[in-house]
Amino acid sequence: MPVDFGSGLAGGLSSPLAQGSGLPSDTELEAAVQDILRNADLNSITKREVRRTLEEQFGMDLTPRKAYINGLIDKILLNQM
């Protein structure tokens, strides 16, 4: 069953939630996740470590975007195969 990561948040919600709350945009998150994974040991890094690194980079709690970030990680890793 295909999953649409382009729609923004899990459940098909779109980016206005993120933009209105001061959270980073989908584009900013995707670029940051790509950068983190590009420089990481893919045999040992966890999704949690990626999310924590993002929280440090953006200086905020990204729990509301957890599902979206996890989906991004999966998408990016699948595209690298």
Secondary structure, 3 states (H helix, E strand, C coil): CCCCCCCCCHHHCCCHHHHHCCCCCHHHHHHHHHHHHHCCCCCCCCHHHHHHHHHHHHCCCCHHHHHHHHHHHHHHHHHCC
